[in-house]
Amino acid sequence: MRRFSRPPFGLVLEAEFMQGGKPRTIALCHENLCEATAVPTVIMAEWFLANPAVPADYGYLGFWATQQSDFPNALASLGFQLHDDRA
């Protein structure tokens, strides 16, 4: 990545959509791309270790995130920022 690109090496995931007939944009950002790729996995690995009864074939990361009630706060505590034009 560093060979073919220039700083900043961050991540921005942006969704633009219509809500109630009005345009809306939400963005999830992190300043460090390398950390951003690992953070969700680390959050869920900690959750799995704290919940050993969860079966090994328990869905996929997107599903896991919906099952972990504190996932958005955990993302924020590890450097993610949510930007919502509605707020």
Rosetta constraint file for C-alpha pairs under 8 A:
AtomPair CA 1 CA 5 HARMONIC 6.06 0.50
AtomPair CA 2 CA 6 HARMONIC 6.65 0.50
AtomPair CA 2 CA 9 HARMONIC 7.98 0.50
AtomPair CA 5 CA 9 HARMONIC 7.89 0.50
AtomPair CA 8 CA 31 HARMONIC 7.46 0.50
AtomPair CA 9 CA 31 HARMONIC 6.87 0.50
AtomPair CA 9 CA 32 HARMONIC 5.81 0.50
AtomPair CA 9 CA 33 HARMONIC 5.61 0.50
AtomPair CA 10 CA 29 HARMONIC 7.48 0.50
AtomPair CA 10 CA 30 HARMONIC 5.71 0.50
AtomPair CA 10 CA 31 HARMONIC 4.34 0.50
AtomPair CA 10 CA 32 HARMONIC 4.65 0.50
AtomPair CA 10 CA 33 HARMONIC 4.60 0.50
AtomPair CA 11 CA 29 HARMONIC 5.49 0.50
AtomPair CA 11 CA 30 HARMONIC 5.24 0.50
AtomPair CA 11 CA 31 HARMONIC 6.44 0.50
AtomPair CA 11 CA 32 HARMONIC 6.86 0.50
AtomPair CA 11 CA 33 HARMONIC 5.32 0.50
AtomPair CA 11 CA 36 HARMONIC 7.07 0.50
AtomPair CA 12 CA 27 HARMONIC 6.53 0.50
AtomPair CA 12 CA 28 HARMONIC 5.75 0.50
AtomPair CA 12 CA 29 HARMONIC 4.48 0.50
AtomPair CA 12 CA 30 HARMONIC 6.73 0.50
AtomPair CA 13 CA 27 HARMONIC 5.47 0.50
AtomPair CA 13 CA 28 HARMONIC 5.18 0.50
AtomPair CA 13 CA 29 HARMONIC 6.44 0.50
AtomPair CA 14 CA 25 HARMONIC 6.99 0.50
AtomPair CA 14 CA 26 HARMONIC 5.73 0.50
AtomPair CA 14 CA 27 HARMONIC 4.17 0.50
AtomPair CA 14 CA 28 HARMONIC 6.44 0.50
AtomPair CA 15 CA 25 HARMONIC 5.61 0.50
AtomPair CA 15 CA 26 HARMONIC 5.31 0.50
AtomPair CA 15 CA 27 HARMONIC 6.28 0.50
AtomPair CA 16 CA 23 HARMONIC 7.09 0.50
AtomPair CA 16 CA 24 HARMONIC 5.73 0.50
AtomPair CA 16 CA 25 HARMONIC 4.46 0.50
AtomPair CA 16 CA 26 HARMONIC 6.65 0.50
AtomPair CA 17 CA 23 HARMONIC 5.71 0.50
AtomPair CA 17 CA 24 HARMONIC 5.40 0.50
AtomPair CA 17 CA 25 HARMONIC 6.50 0.50
AtomPair CA 18 CA 22 HARMONIC 5.28 0.50
AtomPair CA 18 CA 23 HARMONIC 4.44 0.50
AtomPair CA 18 CA 24 HARMONIC 5.84 0.50
AtomPair CA 19 CA 23 HARMONIC 6.25 0.50
AtomPair CA 19 CA 24 HARMONIC 6.52 0.50
AtomPair CA 24 CA 84 HARMONIC 7.90 0.50
AtomPair CA 24 CA 85 HARMONIC 6.38 0.50
AtomPair CA 24 CA 86 HARMONIC 6.86 0.50
AtomPair CA 25 CA 84 HARMONIC 6.14 0.50
AtomPair CA 25 CA 85 HARMONIC 5.70 0.50
AtomPair CA 25 CA 86 HARMONIC 7.82 0.50
AtomPair CA 26 CA 82 HARMONIC 7.24 0.50
AtomPair CA 26 CA 83 HARMONIC 5.63 0.50
AtomPair CA 26 CA 84 HARMONIC 4.52 0.50
AtomPair CA 26 CA 85 HARMONIC 6.51 0.50
AtomPair CA 27 CA 82 HARMONIC 5.77 0.50
AtomPair CA 27 CA 83 HARMONIC 5.02 0.50
AtomPair CA 27 CA 84 HARMONIC 6.52 0.50
AtomPair CA 28 CA 80 HARMONIC 6.77 0.50
AtomPair CA 28 CA 81 HARMONIC 5.75 0.50
AtomPair CA 28 CA 82 HARMONIC 4.67 0.50
AtomPair CA 28 CA 83 HARMONIC 6.39 0.50
AtomPair CA 29 CA 80 HARMONIC 5.54 0.50
AtomPair CA 29 CA 81 HARMONIC 5.13 0.50
AtomPair CA 29 CA 82 HARMONIC 6.44 0.50
AtomPair CA 29 CA 83 HARMONIC 7.90 0.50
AtomPair CA 30 CA 36 HARMONIC 6.07 0.50
AtomPair CA 30 CA 79 HARMONIC 6.07 0.50
AtomPair CA 30 CA 80 HARMONIC 4.76 0.50
AtomPair CA 30 CA 81 HARMONIC 6.37 0.50
AtomPair CA 31 CA 36 HARMONIC 7.96 0.50
AtomPair CA 31 CA 79 HARMONIC 7.51 0.50
AtomPair CA 31 CA 80 HARMONIC 7.85 0.50
AtomPair CA 32 CA 36 HARMONIC 6.07 0.50
AtomPair CA 33 CA 37 HARMONIC 6.34 0.50
AtomPair CA 34 CA 38 HARMONIC 6.82 0.50
AtomPair CA 35 CA 39 HARMONIC 5.97 0.50
AtomPair CA 36 CA 40 HARMONIC 7.56 0.50
AtomPair CA 36 CA 80 HARMONIC 7.66 0.50
AtomPair CA 37 CA 41 HARMONIC 7.82 0.50
AtomPair CA 38 CA 42 HARMONIC 6.19 0.50
AtomPair CA 39 CA 43 HARMONIC 6.22 0.50
AtomPair CA 39 CA 75 HARMONIC 7.15 0.50
AtomPair CA 39 CA 78 HARMONIC 6.99 0.50
AtomPair CA 40 CA 44 HARMONIC 6.30 0.50
AtomPair CA 40 CA 61 HARMONIC 7.89 0.50
AtomPair CA 40 CA 75 HARMONIC 7.14 0.50
AtomPair CA 41 CA 45 HARMONIC 5.96 0.50
AtomPair CA 41 CA 61 HARMONIC 7.52 0.50
AtomPair CA 42 CA 46 HARMONIC 6.19 0.50
AtomPair CA 43 CA 47 HARMONIC 6.38 0.50
AtomPair CA 43 CA 71 HARMONIC 7.49 0.50
AtomPair CA 43 CA 74 HARMONIC 6.98 0.50
AtomPair CA 43 CA 75 HARMONIC 7.93 0.50
AtomPair CA 44 CA 48 HARMONIC 6.10 0.50
AtomPair CA 44 CA 61 HARMONIC 7.78 0.50
AtomPair CA 44 CA 64 HARMONIC 7.14 0.50
AtomPair CA 44 CA 65 HARMONIC 7.40 0.50
AtomPair CA 44 CA 68 HARMONIC 7.94 0.50
AtomPair CA 45 CA 49 HARMONIC 6.17 0.50
AtomPair CA 46 CA 50 HARMONIC 6.25 0.50
AtomPair CA 47 CA 51 HARMONIC 6.19 0.50
AtomPair CA 47 CA 68 HARMONIC 7.64 0.50
AtomPair CA 48 CA 52 HARMONIC 6.12 0.50
AtomPair CA 48 CA 54 HARMONIC 6.86 0.50
AtomPair CA 54 CA 58 HARMONIC 6.89 0.50
AtomPair CA 58 CA 64 HARMONIC 7.73 0.50
AtomPair CA 59 CA 63 HARMONIC 6.23 0.50
AtomPair CA 59 CA 64 HARMONIC 6.90 0.50
AtomPair CA 60 CA 64 HARMONIC 6.16 0.50
AtomPair CA 61 CA 65 HARMONIC 6.16 0.50
AtomPair CA 62 CA 66 HARMONIC 6.87 0.50
AtomPair CA 63 CA 67 HARMONIC 6.72 0.50
AtomPair CA 64 CA 68 HARMONIC 6.44 0.50
AtomPair CA 65 CA 69 HARMONIC 7.81 0.50
AtomPair CA 65 CA 71 HARMONIC 6.02 0.50
AtomPair CA 66 CA 71 HARMONIC 7.68 0.50
AtomPair CA 70 CA 74 HARMONIC 6.07 0.50
AtomPair CA 71 CA 75 HARMONIC 6.17 0.50
AtomPair CA 72 CA 76 HARMONIC 6.37 0.50
AtomPair CA 73 CA 77 HARMONIC 6.14 0.50
AtomPair CA 74 CA 78 HARMONIC 6.41 0.50
AtomPair CA 75 CA 79 HARMONIC 6.61 0.50
AtomPair CA 75 CA 80 HARMONIC 5.41 0.50
AtomPair CA 76 CA 80 HARMONIC 4.67 0.50
AtomPair CA 76 CA 81 HARMONIC 6.00 0.50
